[in-house]
């Protein structure tokens, strides 16, 4: 979509339950030790986190995809946190409610990872 930016968010089951409870329209508030909400800018990086971190940490990992208004999203810095394709959009936790208001459409699950041989997307 021309006026939107596609973002991905690797997540575990607890955060996904809260997204589901929002009607697939919003990300939940950050915990006190989470000052940044950081969706990622490419699907492969999201897959790597969901598979390699969320599965061991919580037994299942999901990759979600959503669109956000491109002009609004441009106010937030893009941070390269590793290799060339390891990039995140850094949204301060206190601005997450406003960020959620600029999500276009619904948040959708595009991949699911489980330990050894479970369903994948």
C-alpha positions in Angstrom: 0.0 0.0 0.0 1.5 3.3 -1.1 0.5 5.3 2.0 1.5 2.6 4.4 4.6 0.9 5.6 4.6 -2.9 6.2 6.0 -3.9 9.5 6.5 -7.3 11.2 6.5 -8.2 14.8 7.8 -11.5 16.2 5.8 -12.4 19.3 5.1 -15.0 21.8 1.7 -16.4 22.9 1.0 -13.9 25.8 1.5 -10.8 23.6 -0.5 -12.4 20.8 -3.4 -13.1 23.2 -3.5 -9.4 24.0 -3.4 -8.4 20.3 -6.3 -10.9 19.7 -8.2 -9.3 22.6 -7.9 -5.9 20.9 -9.7 -7.3 17.8 -6.3 -7.5 16.0 -6.1 -3.7 16.0 -3.5 -2.8 18.6 -0.3 -3.7 20.4 -0.5 -4.0 24.2 1.3 -1.5 26.5 4.9 -2.2 27.1 6.0 -3.7 30.5 8.0 -1.3 32.8 11.3 -2.8 31.7 10.4 -2.3 28.0 11.0 1.3 27.0 10.8 0.7 23.3 8.3 -1.1 21.0 10.3 -2.3 18.1 8.5 -3.8 15.1 11.0 -5.0 12.4 11.3 -3.9 8.8 11.8 -7.3 7.2 10.1 -10.6 7.4 13.2 -12.7 7.5 14.5 -11.0 10.7 11.1 -11.5 12.3 11.2 -15.2 11.4 14.6 -15.5 12.9 13.5 -14.0 16.2 10.2 -15.9 16.4 11.9 -19.2 15.6 15.2 -18.8 17.5 14.1 -16.8 20.5 10.3 -17.0 21.1 10.1 -20.8 20.6 12.7 -21.6 23.2 11.4 -18.9 25.6 7.7 -19.7 25.4 7.1 -22.9 23.4 5.8 -21.1 20.3 6.7 -18.1 18.2 4.6 -16.1 15.8 5.4 -13.6 13.1 2.7 -10.9 12.6 2.4 -8.4 9.8 0.7 -5.1 9.9 0.5 -1.8 8.0 1.0 1.6 9.6 0.6 5.1 8.1 4.0 5.8 6.3 4.0 9.5 7.1 3.3 8.9 10.8 5.9 6.1 11.0 8.6 8.3 9.6 8.8 10.2 12.9 10.4 7.2 14.5 14.1 6.2 13.9 15.0 3.1 12.1 17.8 1.3 13.9 20.2 -1.2 12.5 20.8 -3.6 15.4 23.0 -6.2 13.6 23.7 -7.1 10.0 22.5 -5.1 7.0 18.9 -6.6 7.2 18.6 -6.5 11.0 16.6 -3.3 11.3 13.8 -2.2 13.7 11.5 0.8 14.0 12.0 2.2 17.5 8.7 3.6 19.0 9.0 4.9 22.6 6.6 2.9 24.9 4.8 6.1 26.0 3.8 6.7 22.3 2.5 3.2 21.6 -1.2 4.3 22.0 -0.8 6.9 19.3 1.2 4.5 17.1 -1.7 2.0 17.4 -4.1 4.6 16.2 -2.1 4.8 12.9 -2.3 1.0 12.2 -4.1 0.6 8.9 -6.2 -2.6 8.8 -5.7 -5.6 11.1 -2.6 -7.2 12.6 -2.3 -10.7 11.1 -0.3 -13.8 12.0 1.7 -14.9 8.9 4.0 -17.6 10.5 3.8 -19.9 13.5 6.8 -21.8 14.8 6.8 -24.7 17.4 9.5 -27.0 18.6 10.6 -29.7 16.2 8.0 -30.5 13.6 5.1 -28.3 14.9 3.0 -26.2 12.5 4.8 -23.5 10.5 3.4 -20.7 8.4 
